[in-house]
Amino acid sequence: MARVAVIGAAGFTGHLIVDEACRRGHDVVAVVRRPERRPAVLARDSAGSIEARVADVDDAGALRAALEGVDVAISAVGPFVRFGAAVVDAAVDLGIDLVDVAGEQVHLRRLVEDSPRLARAGVRVVSAAGFDSMPGDLLARRAGDAAVEPREVHVTYHVGGPARSRRISAGTRRSVAEAVGRPSWAFVDGELVEELIAQERRLAWFPRPVGPRHAVGIPGGEPLIVPRYLPTVRTVRTYLAMAAWRAEILQALSGATRVAWVRRRVRAHLVQPRADPSTQERASTRWAVVAEASGARGVARGWAHGHDVYGLSAVTAVLAAERVGAAEPGLRSPAELGDAGDLLDELARRSDLRWSLVRPS
C-alpha cells in the first residue's frame, strides 16, 4: 500500500477521500490548513494510519514540507483556478505524482499547456479525477473505441433526485463562483473554440430508466482531454441535462456575467453560507453519464449511473492515485491510466456505479 497525502483533508470532499484511502489500506498524510482542524481529522482514524500535517497552500515551503516522504498526493483544495498551480509546483519540486478532483476547465487547460514541464520533471499529474470528468472520460474512451475512428464525442451529465439532495458543498460553490465569467471551451472542427455556457443544445440519449434528456453545453474536461487519446475526433463537447426553461435562464446569465458588476453579484450569491449536503441527501442523489461517439461503425453509447456524486469522487480519486504510477510522465487523463473498461469495472466494485456499452448496430 502507498503513503498518500490528501491536501484539503478537512474539507467536505477531502474528508471523504481520507476515509476511502484508509478503507483501501493506505497510510494517509492528512494536510490541513489550520492547526485546529487536526483533531477532527485524527478522530476519523480507527487503524492508526493517519498522520495530520498543517500547511497553507499559499505557503510554498510549508506545503513542500507537508508532502515530504509521500508516494502520491491527492488535492481536494479548490477553487483550483486559484490554488491548483501551487500544488502542482510543490509536486514538481518534490518529484511526486499528483491527482486532483478539479472540475474547472481553466485549471485543466493550464495543465495541458504545462504538460511538457511535468514530463521533463518525471512527474505524473491526473486532473479531473472526480465525478465531474472521470466517468465521462472513461465512457468516452469505451464508446470511441467501439465506434472506430470516432469523429464526434458528446458527454452528458445528469443529476437528479429530491431537490435537497442536489445541494452542493461550499467548496463546489466556491469553484463554480470562480468559473463565473471565465472562458468556456469546446473542441470543434479540431480546435478549441470559446462558447457561452448553454449556447449549445442537444438531446442526450440516455438509456432507460433515465431516457432522452434536453442538455446544454457546459465547460467540462472532456473537450481538453478526449482528443489526446482519440486522434481522429474532430468535435468534443460536455453537457448538463436540464429543462429547456432553465437552459434559457442559464444562457442569459452566462452572457450577463461578462459585465463586471453582474459577475460580482453572482459570485457573491454562490458563496453565501449554506449547509453542506448530509449523508442522507448524498445517498438520495441519482446521477447518470452518457458518452455518445459517432465513428466509422456508427454510434456507440457508454453510460453509467449511481448515487452520491461526492462519495464517487472520493472513490475515483483514490483509484487514480493507485494507478498513476504506471502512466507515462506528464499530464494524464483518467482514461490514460489503463483499460477504460477495467477501470469502470473497478469503480463498480468499489461503489454502486453501474455501467454498460451499447455498440453500433
C-alpha positions in Angstrom: 0.0 0.0 0.0 1.1 3.6 -0.6 1.7 6.6 1.6 -0.9 9.0 0.2 -1.2 12.7 1.1 -4.6 14.3 0.9 -4.4 18.1 0.6 -7.6 19.7 1.9 -8.3 16.7 4.2 -10.6 18.7 6.5 -12.8 19.8 3.6 -16.1 18.2 2.6 -14.6 16.2 -0.3 -11.2 15.9 1.4 -12.5 14.0 4.4 -14.3 11.5 2.1 -11.1 10.9 0.3 -9.3 10.3 3.6 -11.9 7.8 4.6 -11.7 6.0 1.2 -7.9 5.9 1.2 -7.9 4.4 4.7 -10.5 1.8 3.6 -8.2 0.8 0.8 -5.4 0.2 3.3 -3.2 3.2 2.5 -1.2 5.2 5.0 -2.6 8.7 4.9 -0.9 12.1 5.4 -3.9 14.5 6.0 -2.8 18.0 5.1 -5.0 20.7 6.7 -4.7 24.5 6.5 -5.4 25.3 10.2 -4.0 23.6 13.3 -7.4 23.4 15.0 -8.6 21.1 12.2 -6.1 18.4 13.1 -8.2 16.8 15.9 -11.2 16.4 13.6 -9.1 14.6 11.0 -7.4 12.4 13.5 -10.7 11.5 15.1 -11.5 9.6 11.9 -8.5 7.3 12.4 -9.5 3.8 13.6 -6.4 2.0 12.5 -3.5 4.4 13.3 -2.9 5.0 9.6 -3.5 8.8 9.5 -0.8 11.5 10.2 -2.0 15.1 10.3 0.2 17.9 9.0 -0.5 21.6 8.8 0.2 23.7 5.7 -1.4 26.5 3.9 -1.4 26.0 0.1 -0.2 29.7 -0.3 2.9 28.9 1.8 5.2 27.0 -0.7 7.7 26.0 1.9 5.2 24.6 4.4 3.4 22.7 1.6 6.6 21.1 0.4 7.4 20.1 4.0 3.9 18.6 4.4 4.4 16.4 1.3 7.8 15.1 2.2 8.0 11.3 2.2 4.7 10.6 0.4 4.3 8.4 -2.7 1.4 10.3 -4.3 -0.7 13.3 -3.4 -4.4 13.9 -3.9 -5.6 17.5 -4.0 -9.1 18.5 -2.9 -8.3 22.2 -2.4 -10.4 24.4 -4.5 -11.0 26.6 -6.3 -8.3 25.0 -8.4 -8.0 28.0 -10.7 -6.6 29.8 -7.6 -4.8 27.1 -5.7 -4.1 24.4 -8.3 -0.9 25.8 -9.6 0.8 26.0 -6.2 0.1 22.3 -5.5 1.4 21.3 -8.9 4.6 23.3 -8.3 5.1 21.5 -5.0 4.7 18.1 -6.6 7.2 19.0 -9.3 9.7 20.3 -6.7 9.4 17.0 -4.8 9.1 14.7 -7.8 5.9 13.1 -6.6 2.8 12.2 -8.6 -0.4 14.2 -8.1 -4.1 13.6 -8.6 -6.8 16.3 -8.3 -10.6 16.3 -8.4 -10.8 19.6 -10.2 -13.9 20.2 -12.4 -12.6 23.6 -13.5 -11.8 23.9 -17.2 -9.5 26.8 -16.9 -7.3 24.9 -14.5 -7.2 21.8 -16.7 -6.3 23.9 -19.8 -3.3 25.3 -17.8 -2.2 21.8 -17.0 -2.5 20.8 -20.7 -0.1 23.6 -21.5 2.2 22.7 -18.6 2.4 19.0 -19.5 5.9 19.3 -21.1 7.3 20.7 -17.9 5.7 17.9 -15.9 7.1 15.3 -18.3 10.6 16.7 -18.0 10.3 16.6 -14.2 9.2 12.9 -14.4 6.0 13.8 -12.6 2.6 12.4 -13.5 -0.5 14.6 -12.9 -4.0 13.3 -13.2 -6.5 16.1 -13.2 -10.3 16.0 -13.4 -10.3 12.7 -11.4 -13.6 13.4 -9.6 -17.3 12.9 -10.6 -17.1 16.0 -12.9 -15.0 14.3 -15.5 -13.6 10.8 -14.7 -16.8 8.8 -15.5 -17.4 10.7 -18.7 -13.7 10.4 -19.8 -13.7 6.6 -19.2 -17.0 6.2 -21.0 -15.9 8.4 -23.9 -12.8 6.1 -24.3 -15.0 3.0 -24.4 -17.6 4.4 -26.8 -15.0 6.0 -29.0 -13.1 2.7 -29.4 -16.4 0.9 -30.1 -17.4 3.4 -32.8 -14.0 3.1 -34.5 -12.2 6.2 -35.7 -14.7 8.5 -34.0 -15.4 12.0 -35.4 -17.6 13.3 -32.6 -17.9 12.6 -28.9 -20.7 14.2 -26.8 -20.7 13.6 -23.0 -23.7 14.5 -20.9 -24.1 14.5 -17.1 -27.4 14.3 -15.3 -28.0 14.8 -11.6 -31.5 14.1 -10.2 -33.3 13.2 -7.0 -35.2 15.3 -4.4 -34.4 19.0 -4.6 -32.4 18.9 -1.3 -30.3 16.0 -2.5 -28.9 18.2 -5.3 -27.4 20.7 -2.7 -23.7 21.2 -3.3 -20.9 21.7 -0.9 -19.3 25.0 0.0 -16.1 24.0 -1.9 -18.1 23.2 -5.0 -19.9 26.5 -4.8 -16.6 28.4 -4.5 -15.2 26.6 -7.6 -18.4 27.4 -9.5 -18.1 31.1 -8.4 -14.6 31.3 -9.7 -15.7 29.9 -13.1 -18.4 32.6 -13.5 -17.4 35.0 -16.3 -14.4 33.0 -17.3 -13.9 31.5 -20.8 -15.6 28.2 -21.7 -14.3 26.0 -24.5 -15.5 23.2 -26.7 -13.5 21.2 -29.2 -15.0 21.9 -32.7 -13.5 21.0 -36.1 -10.2 20.1 -34.5 -9.8 23.3 -32.5 -10.7 24.7 -29.1 -13.3 27.4 -29.6 -14.8 29.7 -26.9 -18.6 29.3 -26.3 -21.1 30.7 -23.9 -22.4 28.2 -21.3 -25.7 26.8 -22.5 -25.1 28.2 -26.0 -25.1 24.7 -27.5 -28.1 22.4 -27.1 -28.5 18.6 -27.6 -31.0 15.8 -27.0 -28.9 13.3 -25.0 -29.9 9.7 -25.5 -29.7 8.2 -22.0 -30.8 4.6 -21.9 -33.8 3.8 -19.7 -34.8 4.4 -17.0 -33.4 7.9 -17.4 -34.4 8.3 -21.1 -33.7 11.1 -23.5 -32.9 14.5 -21.9 -32.6 18.1 -23.1 -29.0 19.1 -22.4 -26.9 22.3 -22.6 -23.2 22.8 -23.2 -21.0 23.4 -20.1 -17.2 23.8 -19.6 -16.2 20.2 -19.0 -12.9 18.4 -19.0 -13.7 16.2 -22.0 -13.0 18.7 -24.8 -9.5 19.1 -23.4 -8.6 15.5 -22.7 -10.6 13.2 -25.1 -8.7 14.4 -28.2 -5.4 13.3 -26.5 -6.3 9.6 -26.9 -8.8 9.6 -29.8 -6.8 11.3 -32.5 -9.5 11.1 -35.2 -12.0 13.0 -33.2 -13.0 16.5 -34.5 -15.7 17.6 -32.1 -16.0 17.0 -28.3 -18.5 18.7 -26.1 -19.7 18.3 -22.5 -23.3 18.9 -21.5 -25.5 19.0 -18.4 -29.1 17.7 -18.7 -31.7 20.3 -17.6 -35.1 21.6 -18.5 -35.3 23.9 -21.5 -36.6 26.9 -19.4 -33.7 26.5 -17.0 -31.3 26.4 -20.0 -32.7 29.7 -21.3 -32.0 31.4 -17.9 -28.5 29.9 -17.7 -27.6 31.1 -21.2 -28.8 34.6 -20.4 -27.0 34.7 -17.1 -23.8 33.4 -18.8 -23.8 36.3 -21.2 -24.7 38.8 -18.5 -21.7 37.7 -16.3 -19.3 39.3 -18.8 -20.4 42.5 -17.1 -18.2 43.1 -14.0 -21.0 44.1 -11.6 -23.2 41.2 -12.6 -20.3 38.8 -12.2 -19.6 40.1 -8.7 -23.3 39.7 -7.7 -23.5 36.2 -9.0 -20.2 35.2 -7.3 -21.3 36.7 -4.0 -24.6 34.8 -4.2 -22.9 31.5 -4.8 -20.5 31.7 -1.9 -23.2 32.7 0.7 -23.0 30.3 3.7 -25.3 27.2 3.3 -25.3 23.8 4.8 -23.3 21.1 3.1 -25.3 18.1 1.8 -26.0 15.5 4.6 -25.1 11.8 4.3 -28.8 11.1 3.6 -29.1 13.8 0.9 -25.9 12.5 -0.8 -27.3 9.0 -0.8 -30.6 10.1 -2.4 -28.9 11.8 -5.3 -29.3 10.0 -8.6 -26.7 10.6 -11.3 -26.1 9.4 -14.8 -23.5 10.0 -17.5 -23.7 9.1 -21.2 -20.9 9.3 -23.8 -22.1 9.2 -27.4 -19.4 8.6 -30.1 -20.0 8.7 -33.8 -17.5 6.9 -36.0 -16.9 4.6 -38.9 -19.1 1.8 -37.4 -21.9 4.2 -36.4 -22.9 5.5 -33.0 -21.8 3.9 -29.7 -23.1 4.9 -26.3 -21.4 4.2 -23.0 -23.3 5.1 -19.9 -23.1 4.8 -16.1 -25.3 5.6 -13.2 -25.4 5.5 -9.4 -25.9 7.6 -6.3 -23.8 10.1 -4.2 -21.5 12.2 -6.5 -19.2 13.2 -3.6 -18.7 9.7 -2.5 -17.9 8.7 -6.0 -15.4 11.5 -6.3 -13.5 10.0 -3.3 -13.5 6.6 -4.9 -12.3 7.8 -8.3 -9.6 10.0 -6.8 -8.1 7.1 -4.7 -8.3 4.7 -7.7 -6.5 7.3 -9.9 -3.8 7.7 -7.2 -3.3 3.9 -7.1 -2.9 3.7 -10.9 -1.0 6.9 -11.7 2.5 5.5 -11.1 2.2 3.2 -14.1 1.5 6.0 -16.5 3.9 8.0 -18.6 5.1 11.3 -17.0 3.2 14.4 -17.9 -0.5 15.3 -17.7 -2.6 12.2 -17.9 -6.4 11.8 -18.2 -8.2 9.1 -16.2 -8.6 7.1 -19.4 -4.8 7.0 -19.8 -4.4 5.1 -16.6 -5.3 1.7 -18.0 -8.0 0.0 -19.9 -11.1 2.1 -19.5 -13.4 -0.9 -19.2 -11.3 -2.4 -16.4 -11.3 1.0 -14.6 -15.0 1.2 -14.8 -15.4 -2.4 -13.6 -13.1 -1.5 -10.6 -15.2 1.6 -9.8 -18.3 -0.7 -9.9 -16.7 -3.0 -7.3 -15.9 -0.1 -5.0 -19.2 1.8 -5.3 -22.7 1.5 -6.6 -21.7 2.7 -10.1 -23.1 0.5 -12.9 -22.1 0.9 -16.5 -22.8 -0.6 -19.9 -21.8 -0.1 -23.5 -24.3 0.0 -26.5 -22.3 -0.9 -29.5 -23.2 0.3 -33.1 -25.8 -2.0 -34.6 
